[in-house]
Amino acid sequence: MQITTIANSTPPARDASAVSSVPSAESQRIGDDVAQARHTAMSALTNDRFRAMLEQITDPGASGALATMRGDNVVDFKSAQSSYAENSE
């Protein structure tokens, strides 16, 4: 038994418009967004106040207190609005 394969030795030509070395506006925007997100994350990692806040909210006691919080101190809209007005002056 003899098996014969016929193959095209040259790969098909690629569409020149599909491969471009110039980034599109969309890929540039995505790259800028990624760079900004990386900068923000690095800033948060080195911020002492952010680190302290993370330590507080990841404490098991604090997370339990947050989970069981209730709205016992119900304030009507007019009282909240007047308190806000007083504090913003």
Secondary structure, 3 states (H helix, E strand, C coil): CCCCCCCCCCCCCCCCCCCCCCCCHHHHHHHHHHHHHHHHHHHHHCCHHHHHHHHHHHCHHHHHHHHCCCCCCCCCHHHHHHHHHHHHC
